[in-house]
Amino acid sequence: MSTAEETLEKREQELESRIQMLERQLDRLSSRISDENIPPTDSASRPEPVTPRQQHAADELPELSEEVLSWASQNSVLPRLATICFLMVIALGLRTITDSGLVDKLAGSVLGMGYAAALMIYGWYKYGKESPLAPVFAACGAVLMSTIVVETHMHFLSLPLVPAYLTLMATGFGMALMSRRFNAFVPISVGVFGMCFAGAAIDYPHPYFPYLSLVLLTANILGYFAAQLKRCSWLRWTVLIVTMIMLQLWGVRLGILLC
């Protein structure tokens, strides 16, 4: 009996020692968990403050990329493509009516130019409503206006030279005002491109250089304005290249006449 009692006492002591050891381990684990839940207060774990230089660099991200992304979004591409197709179908219908002789060529040209002007005015209205289709109407109106001016002057021979150049300049100025009013890049870029290339295409390769130089000078001024507006220099350099090519052609023509 004494041996059995001693064995039981030893087992009880072992169990008590194990229980005490488990309690100490549990205390250590609970203290470690509580330490981990306390937020760090040392300087190494604090987030680094944003320097003014980094903030300035973030503020100077090119706005053109945001506009390109908005154009490429899935919710905007399909409605814009459908709108472009619809507007071009109407323009093609007006051109067909004029070519078929249903209306006079001068009347058909005025009708087409009025349609292009209406698209640009409606684009201004859509920009005021912050519609995603606003760039489509403005760009289509400017492209159609430039195309109609060239076709009316060279193909139909119903638009004199001076009104043709003045119409191109008025289109460029109107698109520049739209871009300045709504801080948008599409109107001024399409307007300047249309004015520049349409002016160079009129009566090519024998343009009337004094009037053409005035149009190209206006295009360069508006291109510089576009670069200041949206920090995009490629537009003014493109216009400058076209201007230099036309001036070089003018110099060659003057050299031939002098010789």
Steps between C-alpha positions, in 0.01 A plus 500: 500500500780741585658449160172570321441817704850626422443439129174698510668788680778512240246509219312778673819703537587444135154612395524811718841590354371454146196710574718777639727485197199525265371798696835678466506432125144628468595820683795557269285445191231739621757769579657459154163531328416815693837653404437430132159672509647826632564741206869583452614840612861500387617718216600203282144370473342836427398564137731729317346841438436596141752757396387807307710385208317166479165675532596746227604213274167326562313819420687537170388169354407558137131562462508363149548144634181530705314619193636213293398250769152646513477465121618138523258394771255233392196701603600790272650342189189338357267803538769726351560271204127475437467879518791551257348256253160669524645848448710387205198334338312830519798685349523240222130545431543875464795446266295256290215749472742769381677273249173375355391855417189505721627823649734764366869448577524826688186419698630150568832643621321746728283216629806284575686784671188579703482135605865505609448824693190352667708200613763727656234708677333184627839375616535823705158430651595139579823612665291721726293193594821295553384243247748233384382563143605867505847437344337299221271782388774763527760292313259390226385858449857631467607220263192542284543877486860470381413233244199690366701822463768323293246311288281806444792713389689247287232262374180702483679834436224679689693637796754780441847480647469770765173367654651150497804608704285713731270205564796283594634765736157548657476124556839494670413792725165345592662170596764685703230684694321173565818340634571799723145511630477131589872418544481233228774405259300343217333813356814712462709209372250407229433865417869587462574186298204563272589865447866424436464210257192637324676834447803319358280285275309789340633558145800272567766505349428857393348666809475872550781528753417838663159379613636155583775651717234683702311174557817314599602782734162476670538121523841539666362748753212266586742204516712688751185580696405129496844405635459749786148378569571129527882484519520316167771621266455254214211697351694823451800312362279326244350831392849652483620219272210557261572874506869446422413269208265756349755780552762285329263449208441876490875561494544255210222673305656841561839367390353367176329832428817701569711279277 
